[in-house]
Amino acid sequence: MSLQPSPTAARQIVWPTVVTIISAAILIGAEVFGAAFAGGWALAILFGLNDTGAHILQAMLFAIGVFIMAAFIRAAQRVEPFTRRA
C-alpha cells in the first residue's frame, strides 16, 4: 500500500467558484466591517464614551466581524468546494 496520492486523485481549483465566493466575501465584509465601525461609534455616543472607549468598542465589533467572515467563508466552501478531482 502506497502513501503517495494516486494520479487519479489529483485536484483542480474551480476558479468560478473561488471568484464568486471571494466576491461575495468582499461585499459582505464591507457591510459587516462598516456596520462594526458605525455601530461602535453610535454605541459610544449612546453610552457617553470618549474617543478611546469608542475605538475599543469598534475593535471589539471588528473582531466579531472577522469571526462572522471566517464562518461565512467556511460555510460557503462546504456548499461550493474550491477544488474538485481531476
GIPEVEN-V935457 format. One record per pair of residues at least 12 apart in sequence whose C-alpha atoms are under 10 Angstrom apart, sorted by the first residue. I is the first residue (numbers start at 1). J is the second residue. Records with the same first field share a line. If there is no record, write none. Layout:
I=J  J
This chain:
7=86
8=85  86
9=84  85  86
10=83  84  85  86
11=82  83  84  85  86
12=82  83  84  85  86
13=81  82  83  84  85  86
14=80  81  82  83  84  85
15=82  83
16=82
17=76  77  80  81  82  83
18=76  77  80  81  82  83
19=82
20=76  80
21=72  73  76  77  80  81  82
22=73  76
24=72  73  76
25=69  70  72  73  76
26=69
28=65  68  69  72
29=65  66  68  69  72
30=65
31=65
32=61  62  64  65  66  68  69
33=58  61  62  63  64  65  66  69
34=62  65
35=58  61  62  65
36=57  58  59  60  61  62  63  64  65
37=54  55  57  58  59  60  61  62
38=58  61
39=54  57  58  61
40=53  54  55  56  57  58  59  60  61  62
41=53  54  55  57  58
42=54  57  58
43=57  58
44=56  57  58
